[in-house]
Amino acid sequence: MSELLPVVVEQPRDLIVCFGFDLAKRRRQPWHVAHGLAQGLAARGRAVTIATDVAAEDDRSADYIVHGCGRLMQRGRPTPALRRFAEALAPARIYILTGTAALARMARLDLGAPTELIVASPLLRLREILAVGPLELWRERRLMLLPLVNALLPGCLVRAGYRRSGAVRPIYLSEAGRERFRAIGLPPGPVLRPQVEAPPIMLRPRLLAPEAVPVVAYLGPPLALRGAHLALGAFEAAVARGLDARLLLLLRPDVPPAVMRRFVERVARSPAGGRIEVTTEMLGVAELARAIAGVDAFLLPFQAPVSEVPLVVIEAGLTGRPVITLEAPGVSEQVLALGGFVARTPEELPHALIRALRQRQDMLAVDPGSWTSWPRAVSAMLDAPVPPSLPQRLIALCGVDGTGKSFLCEHLRRHFAEAGIANRHVWSRFRNYLSKPLLALARLTGHNYKVETGGVRIGYHDFVGRPWLVWPFLALQAIDQVLDILWRYHLGRREPILGDRCVLDTLVDLAIDTGLDDVVIDRLGPLLVALLPRPRLVVLIERHPLRIQEQRPDALLDRHFHRRRLLYRRLAERFDLPV
């Protein structure tokens, strides 16, 4: 009689690569994400190891192993130590936490397993950084240097680094982050929503009596980029408008002493100083929970967040109290999801604060389970369908006025937005740059004029049969179109382009203006069309003139209307355009 032996199934292994990870940093970004991702993967039955470049600490309460490998990356490539460790571990999947500058330097990873890149730094715009102010930027330059470098990096370098890496896909921490990185050409990817480990006392703290003076709290370091100065200024402005409230400043002391001293002195000079209480000690979790138990609203106006999705925003929102913040990437969407208020400008902060305190007797309906479960967040990330991307870099609609191009473009934009497909809209006609002086001269000579017919002004270029106007105009327009195509289609943001008209419409205009149909369509046309992004889809939209007359009777007032229709059909045959 044979005996069945137990089958030992080895746990699938995953590797997370995170710089500077240690147990003391688990409540700070981006190390909190590495810790949470490891917890979520472990809950799905995975054996998880975090590889880091610092000495590993043993934590038996953790569901994962931390392994110190020494240096992890060198010149954008994994070091031999990391390669050897990955080869010995043989993970099924590898996750690397990275940022914008690291992406731009990245080379081929080749770690022996499918690799996903977790983009853990926000992509701030230069104007968002400069809004902090030159003096504060200089004082906080150590914190702002890397975000400033990220903001100045050309998108083409980040795209190229991502392509070189060979990663399977990027993972983002916020919808805003995904949108901004997709705008510079990175592919779509899932969002891993950061979670917090809020103790029960921070969930639904007691409500004060409606007649009590409301308390507003700011939590964080006294830094301008964190919005400490804006919070103080907004409170002062709200009090000046008649708000009867107190401000609790829980200032984190992990800043240079001079920074703390300057801000405390600023509070002492405040006209609302008698209403402000300042704490400059590092509070433990229980002490912090007791301190905020009587708070009615949180004022957290992040001006330039240096970490993606600050945890304090989620923790404050989980108290059921409204959070007031400035519009900022990785912050606004979390605050809105938690029922808070987002001010578009610093000037709107006092109004938002007053509005939030008017409803302080109402507890916000917040579901803690959506913000305190890493297993749920990781499962949502792994199971989320990735928004599709367009196979074409350019989809353009061309045709005579009144055929419905703008209507169809708007319909496509809404459809792509609902499907999560990134795109940008470009309207392209009358792109005159170098040719403007010539057009001004033609205006003086009477060859560039407008005619009013039926209350509609229509412009005409009467250049036909005048070589001294035709050939210079054609040459300058050719240069203008090259500049416009390079500027609007090939530089800057890399999303697929949805074009309302394109250079083909300009070719029709040039043929009408010059009368040189063969030169424009058969000689100049192929040169300009070849510059359009590939792969592309250009569609000629046609509509019966009677239908156009019903909705756009002004379009038929153009004396060249029927000739334009014939030229568009010739273009469709010449460039094999679908109609």
N, C-alpha and C positions, 0 to 999 in steps of 0.2 A: 504494500500500500504506500503510495507516494505521499509525501508531506509537503504542503504548500508553504513556501518560505515567504516571510514578509518582504514587500518591495519597498526599498528606501528611495524616496523621491527627493532629490536635492533641491533646496530652495533656489529659485532664480535670483541672480545677484544683479544689483545696480550700483553704479559708482557715481558719486557727486563730487565734482572738483570745485573747491571754494577757497579763495585766498584769505588768509588771516583768520580762519575759523577757530574759535575756542569757546568753551562753555560759558565764559563770562559775557560773551557778546550775543548770546542767543536771543536777547530781547531787543536787539538793534538790527537795522537793515544794513546790508543785504544778508547778514548771517542768519537772521531770523527766517528768511525764506529757505535757506539750505537746511536748517533744522526742521522746519515744517514740511518741506518736501520729503525729507528722510522719514519723518513720522508717517506721512501719508502713504508713501510707498511701502513701508513696513506693515501698515495696516492692511495692505493688499497682498500680504504674504511674500514680500520681497526681502531678501537679505541685503541691507543697505550699508555701504561704507562711504564716509566722507573723507576724501583726500585733501589735505591742507598743507601749507608751507610753514606752519609753526609746530612747536612741540605738542603732541596729542595728549589730552587728559583723559583719564578713565572715568566714565560715568556709567555705573551699572543700571541706573534708572532709565537710560536712553535706550531706544529701540534700534539703535544703529551703532556702528563702530567708527571711531575717528582715527585716521592713520596719518601721521606726519611723514611727508615725502621729501621735505626740504623744498628747494625751488621747484615750482610747477611748470612755468613757461619761460622760454628764452627766445627772444626775437620772434615772438608769435608762434613758436613751435613748442610742443610738449618736451620737457627735459628728459634725458635718458632715465632718470629715476622714476618719473611718472610713467613713462612707457613700460619700464620693467614691472612696476606695480600693477598697471592695468593688464599687462600680459599674464601675470601670475594670478590675478583675481578672476580674469575671464568674465567680465560682466556681460549681461545681455544688452544693457543700454547704459550710456554715459550722459550725465548732465553737467554742463560747465557754466558756472555763473560768470558773467562777463559784463563789460560796459562798452560805451561807444568808442573810446580811444583804443581799447584792447581789440575791438572788432576790426578797426581800421588797420591794425598791425598784424592781424592773424594770418598765419600760413596754414598749409595742409596739416590737419590734426592726425589722422591715421592712427587712432588708438585701438583699432581692432574690434570696434563695436559701433553700432549706430549712435551718433552723438547729437545731442540737442543743446542749443545755446540759450540759456536763460538771461535775457537782457534786463539787468538789475539796476541800471542807472537811467534817470530821466534824461530826455533830450530837450534841454531848455533852448529857447530862442534867445538871440543876443539882446533883443529889446527887453526881455524878461529879466535878464541879468543886470543890464544897465539901469533898470528901474529901481534897483536897490540904492543907487546914488554913488558917486565917485568916492566920497569920503568913507562910507561904510564898506564899499568894495575893497578899498585899500586896507582897511582895518581887518577885514575878514578874508583877505586874499588867499590864505592857505586853504580855506574851505572852498573858495570859489574858483581856484585855478583850474581844476579838472573840469568842472562844468563849463567854464569859459572855453577851454580847449575843445571840448565836445561840441559846443555851439559853433565854433569857427571851422570845424572839420568839414571839408567838402563831402557831400553825400556820396560822390563817386568812390572815394576811398573806403568808406564804410561798406558800400555794396561790394567792392572788389574784395575786401577782406573776408566778408561773409562767403562769397563764392569760392575763394581759395580754401576756406576751412573745410569744405565738404560736409558741413553739418546737414542733418536730416531736415531740421526746421528750427526756427526760433520760438521761444516761449516768452510771452510778455506778462507783466505784472499789472497792467491796467489797459483799458480800452484806449485811453489817450496816448499811452506809450506805443501801443500797436499802430494807431493811426499815424503818429509822427514818424515812426520808423518805416512804415509802408510808404509814406510820402517821399522818402529818400531812396526807395527801391528795394527794401528788404521784403521777403515774401510774407504772406499771412501766416499766422500761427495762433495757437490757443492762448488763452489768458489764465494764468494761475493766480487766483485772487488771494492775497495774503490774509491769514487768519491770526487771531490773537488768543491768548490764554487768560482771559479775564476772570478773576475770582468772583464768586457769587455776590460779594458785597458791592462790586462795581456794576452789577446788573440790577437795574431798577432800584436805585437808592431811594431813601425816603423823600417825600415831597414836603416842601415848606408850606406853611399856611399862606393863603393868597395875600393876606395883609402884610406879610413880612417883607423887608427890603430885599430885593433880589440880589443875588451874588453872581458875578461874571468871573470866569477863571481863564487865565492863560497858563499853559504848561509848556515848559521847554527852556532852552538856554536863552539868555538875553542878547540874541543876535538879530541883526536887521534882516538877514535872509530868511530867518524863521518867522519874521513878522512881529517881533517883540515891540519894536518902536511903533509899528502900525496899530497894534492892539492897544497900547497906551494912548496913542493919539485918537483912536476911534472912541475909546471910553471917555476921554476928556470932551470930545465934540458932542457925544451923546448926552453927557451931564449938562453941558452948556445949552443943549436943546430942551432941558427940563427932565431928563431921566433921573430918577431917584434910585440909585443902585450902588453896590460896592464892587471893587475889583480885587480879586485874589491872584497875585502873581507868584506862581510856584516855579522859581527859577532854578534850572539845573546848573550846578556849580562847576561842571567840567569845561570851563572856558578860562582863558587867561584872566588873572585878577584884575587887570586894567579894564577889561571888557565889562566885568561885573560891576566894578566901581563906577564907571561912567554911566551905566544904566541906572544903578541905584541913585546916583546923584540926580539923574534926569527925573526919576520918580519923586525925589524930595522937592524938586522945583515945580512939580505939577500943580496947576490950579485946583485939581481934584485930589490933592495928596491926602486929605483927611479921610477920603473914602477908599484908600488903597492899602492893602496889607501885602507885605512882601515876605516870602520865605526863600532863603538861599541855601538850604540844606538839601542833600541828596536823600530823598525819602524812600523808604522801603515800600513794598507793595501794600502792606496793611496800613501804613501811615498815609500813603497817598489816597487809599480808598476812604479813610476817615476824613481826610482834608477836603475831598470833593463831594462828600455825602450831602452837603448843604448847598451845592452849586446849582444854579438855575440855567446857565448857558455857558458854553465854551467859546472863547474868541481865539481862533487859531489861524490868523491870516498869513499863511505861508506865502512869501514873496518869490522866493527862488528855491524850491525844495531840492536839496542835493541828494536825497535818497528817494527812490521810487516807492510811492505809497507809504508815507510816514505812519507808523503804528499808532501814534497818539491820536490821530484822527478817528480811527476805528474804535479805540478804547473809549474815547470821549463820547462817541455816538452811541455806544452800547449802554451808556448810563440812562438812555432815554431822554436826555436833555438835548436841545438844539445846539448844533455846532455852526459857528459863523466863520467863513473863510473867504479868501480871495480866489478868483479863478486861477488855477494852477494845474499843470499836468500831474496826474496821479493822485490829486487831492480832491478836485471838484466832484468827480464822479462818485467817489466814496461818500462824500458829505451829502450829496443829493440822494444817494441810495439809502442813507441813514436818516433822511428827513430833515437835513439841515438847510442852511442858507448860504448861497454863493454870491458874493459881491463882484461885479465886473471890474470895478475900480476902487482904489482906497477911499475915495470920496463917498462911496456908497456904504462903507462899513458901518458908520454910526446909524444910518437908517435901518440896515439889516439887523443890528443889535437891538434897537428899539422894537422892531417888528417881532423879533424872536422872543423877547421878554414879555410881550403882550399875551403870548399863548403859553406862558410857563406853567399854568395850572394844568395843562393837558400833557400827559405822558405820551411821547412819540411811540408809535407801534413799530418796534424793532424786533426782528426775529434773531435771537442770539445764535441759533444753529447755523445761520448763513455766514457767520463771521468767526466762529470758534471751533470749527471742525476741519483740520487739515486733511483727514481721509476723504471727506466730502469734496473739498476743493481740488485735491489731486485727482480724484475720480472724474470730476467734471472736466479737468484739464485733459486727461487721457482720453476721455470719451467724446470730447467736443469735436464736431465736424469743423474742418478747416474751411473758411470761406474760399470759394473758388477764385481763381485769377483769370483775367482775360487773356486769350492766346494772342490777341493783337495789341500792339503798342499804340495804335491809332485807329479809331473809328470815326470817320468824318462823313457828314452829309452835305451834299452840294446841290445846287439847282437855282432856278429863278426865284425871285421874291414871291411869297404867297403860297408856296408849295407845302408849308408846314414843317420846315426844318427845325425851327426853334421849339415848336410843340413836341416833335418827336425826340429831340435832344433832351428836353426836360423830362419826358416820359422815361427815357433810357436812364437818366440820372437817378430818378426815383426807384426804378427797378433795380439798378446796381446797388443803391444804398440799402434797400431792403434785403438784398442777397449778401451784403457785406463785401461787395467788390469795390476796391479802391479805384478812383478815377478822378480826373480833373477836367474842367471844361475850358475850352479855348475857342473864342470867337475870332475869326480871322478874315478881315476884309479892310480895304483902304489903309493898308500898312505903308504909309508914306514917310520915309525918313530923309534920305539924301535927295529925293525928288521934290521935296517941298519947295525949295527956292524956284525950281523950274515951273511948278504949278502956280506959284505966286506971280512969276513973270507972265505966264499964260493968262492969268486973271487980268493983268494990266493990258494985255494986247487983245483981250476979248475972246480968247479961245478956250477959256475955262470959265463957265458961267452957270447960273441956275435959272430955271424956268418954272414959274408958278402956274400949275394947271389944276383947276378944280380945287383950289385951296391947298395943293400939295406942291412943295418945292422939290424939283428934281435937278440934279447936277449933270452937266455934260462936259466932256473934253472933246472939243472940235479940232482934232489934230490930223485927221485923214487928209492926205495930199499935201502935207506941209513937212517935208523931210527935216527941216531945221528944228521942228518940235518932236516929230515922231521918233527919230533915232536916239537923240539924247534921253528922251523920256523912257524909251524902251530899255536903254542901257542902265539908267538909274533905277528903274523899277526892278530890273533883274537883280541888282545889288541889294535893293531893299528887301526883296523876297528871300534872298539867301540869309540876310541878317535876321529877318523875322523868324524863319524856320529854325535857325540855330538857337535863337533866344527863347522862343516859345515852346519848342518841341524837344530840344536836345540838352538844354542847360537847366539846372535847378531840379525841381521835383521830378521823380521818375515814375509816377503812377501812369497807367494807361490813359491816353488822352481821348476825350470825347469832343470832337470838333464840329462846331456849328459853322460851316463853310471851311474852306481850306484854300491852298494855292491854286486849285483848279478853277475856283470862282474868279480868282484874280486873272487867270489866263483869259477867261471870257471877257472880263473888263478891258484887258489890254487889246484883245482883238477888236472889240468895239471901238476903242479910243483911237487905234492906229490904222485899222483896216488891213493890217498885215496878218491875216488869218494863218497862212501857211507858215510864216516865220514864227509866230507865237505858239501855235499848237504843235507843229512838227519839229521845230528846231529848239526853241527855248523851253517848251513844255516838258520834254523828257528830262532835261537837265535839272529843272526845279523839282519835278515829281520824284526824281531819284533821291533827293535830299530828305524826303519825308520818312519818319521812323518806319522800320520794318519789324515784324509783319504788320501789315495795315489792311484796313477795309474801308474803301471810299465808295459810297453809294450815291447815285444820282436819284434825287427825288423829283418825280414828275406828277403833275396834276392838271386836269383839264382846265383850260382858260375860263370856262363858264363857272366852274367851282371856285376858282381863284377870285373871279369877279364878285361872287356872293359874299366872301369874307374879307378880301383885300382888293377892293376896286382900285385903290391907288396904285397897285402894282402894274396894272394894265395901262396906266397913263404914260409909262416910259415908252418913248417912240421906238426904242430898240427892243421891245419885249419879245416879239416873234423872232427876230434875228438871234437874240440870246438863247431861245429855246433850241434853235437849229445848231448853234455853237456847242451847247451842252451835249446834244446828241452826237455831234462829231467827236467831242472829247470822250464820251462813253465808248465809242467804237475804237478810238485811238488807244485808250488806256484800259480797255476791257473792263469797264465799270459795270457792276450790277445796277439795274434800273428798277 
